[in-house]
Amino acid sequence: MTKVLCDIYKSRKKDEAYLYVSRKDGLTKVPEELYEIFGKPELAMTIIITPDKKLARTDGGKVLDGIDEKGFYLQMPPAKETYMLDLFCKLDKE
């Protein structure tokens, strides 16, 4: 896969959780069990993903691999300890 038009959905149940799917397939390949954790998906944005695309907490290659293998890529929020440490380090530098 060299590039895919992706719909990115945010979770209503889990803060900072995002579900990436190809626009072509939509949510058809997402298993029902995932909705129990993720909740009803809410469309956040649509972008073109390429292998070298830099994203906030992942990269395009991982997203494309997930879509190719499973039909979707699930981005979960970072562990709270790491997140708080990152926040503290940013504040400390200011």
C-alpha positions as a LaTeX table, in Angstrom:
\begin{tabular}{lrrr}
\hline
Residue & $x$ (\AA) & $y$ (\AA) & $z$ (\AA) \\
\hline
Met1 & 0.00 & 0.00 & 0.00 \\
Thr2 & 1.50 & 3.33 & $-0.98$ \\
Lys3 & $-1.29$ & 5.66 & 0.09 \\
Val4 & $-4.82$ & 5.40 & 1.40 \\
Leu5 & $-7.59$ & 7.91 & 1.90 \\
Cys6 & $-8.39$ & 7.35 & 5.59 \\
Asp7 & $-11.32$ & 8.27 & 7.77 \\
Ile8 & $-10.23$ & 8.80 & 11.35 \\
Tyr9 & $-12.83$ & 8.29 & 14.06 \\
Lys10 & $-12.52$ & 9.34 & 17.67 \\
Ser11 & $-13.93$ & 7.36 & 20.55 \\
Arg12 & $-16.75$ & 8.72 & 22.68 \\
Lys13 & $-15.88$ & 6.25 & 25.45 \\
Lys14 & $-12.09$ & 6.43 & 25.62 \\
Asp15 & $-10.25$ & 9.76 & 25.52 \\
Glu16 & $-7.50$ & 9.99 & 22.91 \\
Ala17 & $-8.45$ & 6.71 & 21.20 \\
Tyr18 & $-8.71$ & 6.86 & 17.41 \\
Leu19 & $-9.75$ & 4.36 & 14.78 \\
Tyr20 & $-8.24$ & 4.63 & 11.28 \\
Val21 & $-10.05$ & 2.94 & 8.37 \\
Ser22 & $-9.80$ & 3.24 & 4.61 \\
Arg23 & $-12.48$ & 5.46 & 3.11 \\
Lys24 & $-13.16$ & 2.68 & 0.58 \\
Asp25 & $-14.04$ & 0.03 & 3.22 \\
Gly26 & $-15.32$ & 2.32 & 5.94 \\
Leu27 & $-16.19$ & 0.59 & 9.21 \\
Thr28 & $-17.17$ & $-2.71$ & 7.53 \\
Lys29 & $-14.02$ & $-4.56$ & 8.70 \\
Val30 & $-14.13$ & $-3.36$ & 12.31 \\
Pro31 & $-15.19$ & $-6.21$ & 14.63 \\
Glu32 & $-18.29$ & $-5.70$ & 16.79 \\
Glu33 & $-16.27$ & $-6.49$ & 19.95 \\
Leu34 & $-14.17$ & $-3.38$ & 19.39 \\
Tyr35 & $-17.23$ & $-1.16$ & 19.72 \\
Glu36 & $-17.69$ & $-2.35$ & 23.31 \\
Ile37 & $-14.40$ & $-0.67$ & 24.23 \\
Phe38 & $-14.37$ & 2.12 & 21.66 \\
Gly39 & $-18.06$ & 3.08 & 21.69 \\
Lys40 & $-19.86$ & 4.64 & 18.75 \\
Pro41 & $-17.23$ & 6.09 & 16.39 \\
Glu42 & $-17.41$ & 9.82 & 15.66 \\
Leu43 & $-15.73$ & 10.99 & 12.44 \\
Ala44 & $-12.89$ & 13.35 & 13.35 \\
Met45 & $-11.20$ & 13.87 & 9.97 \\
Thr46 & $-10.27$ & 12.39 & 6.61 \\
Ile47 & $-6.66$ & 12.45 & 5.41 \\
Ile48 & $-4.37$ & 10.72 & 2.93 \\
Ile49 & $-1.97$ & 8.37 & 4.72 \\
Thr50 & 1.37 & 7.46 & 3.16 \\
Pro51 & 4.09 & 5.24 & 4.69 \\
Asp52 & 6.25 & 8.26 & 5.54 \\
Lys53 & 3.40 & 10.37 & 6.97 \\
Lys54 & 4.18 & 11.58 & 10.50 \\
Leu55 & 1.20 & 11.54 & 12.84 \\
Ala56 & 0.90 & 12.72 & 16.44 \\
Arg57 & 1.35 & 9.34 & 18.15 \\
Thr58 & 2.14 & 6.94 & 15.32 \\
Asp59 & 3.35 & 6.93 & 11.75 \\
Gly60 & 1.77 & 6.24 & 8.40 \\
Gly61 & 3.55 & 2.91 & 7.95 \\
Lys62 & 1.97 & 1.43 & 11.09 \\
Val63 & $-1.46$ & 2.72 & 10.13 \\
Leu64 & $-1.19$ & 1.29 & 6.61 \\
Asp65 & 0.05 & $-2.07$ & 7.95 \\
Gly66 & $-2.93$ & $-2.27$ & 10.33 \\
Ile67 & $-5.41$ & $-1.41$ & 7.60 \\
Asp68 & $-3.78$ & $-3.91$ & 5.25 \\
Glu69 & $-3.71$ & $-6.74$ & 7.82 \\
Lys70 & $-6.93$ & $-6.18$ & 9.81 \\
Gly71 & $-8.91$ & $-3.57$ & 7.92 \\
Phe72 & $-8.36$ & $-0.92$ & 10.60 \\
Tyr73 & $-5.74$ & 0.62 & 12.89 \\
Leu74 & $-6.59$ & 1.38 & 16.51 \\
Gln75 & $-4.58$ & 4.12 & 18.22 \\
Met76 & $-4.96$ & 3.97 & 21.99 \\
Pro77 & $-4.04$ & 6.79 & 24.37 \\
Pro78 & $-0.58$ & 6.74 & 25.93 \\
Ala79 & $-0.16$ & 5.28 & 29.40 \\
Lys80 & $-1.03$ & 7.97 & 31.93 \\
Glu81 & 2.35 & 7.81 & 33.69 \\
Thr82 & 4.22 & 8.50 & 30.44 \\
Tyr83 & 1.74 & 11.19 & 29.46 \\
Met84 & 2.10 & 12.98 & 32.80 \\
Leu85 & 5.90 & 12.72 & 32.61 \\
Asp86 & 5.86 & 14.27 & 29.12 \\
Leu87 & 3.65 & 17.08 & 30.38 \\
Phe88 & 5.93 & 17.71 & 33.34 \\
Cys89 & 9.03 & 17.79 & 31.11 \\
Lys90 & 7.38 & 20.29 & 28.75 \\
Leu91 & 6.40 & 22.57 & 31.63 \\
Asp92 & 9.86 & 22.29 & 33.14 \\
Lys93 & 11.46 & 23.53 & 29.91 \\
Glu94 & 9.26 & 26.63 & 29.66 \\
\hline
\end{tabular}
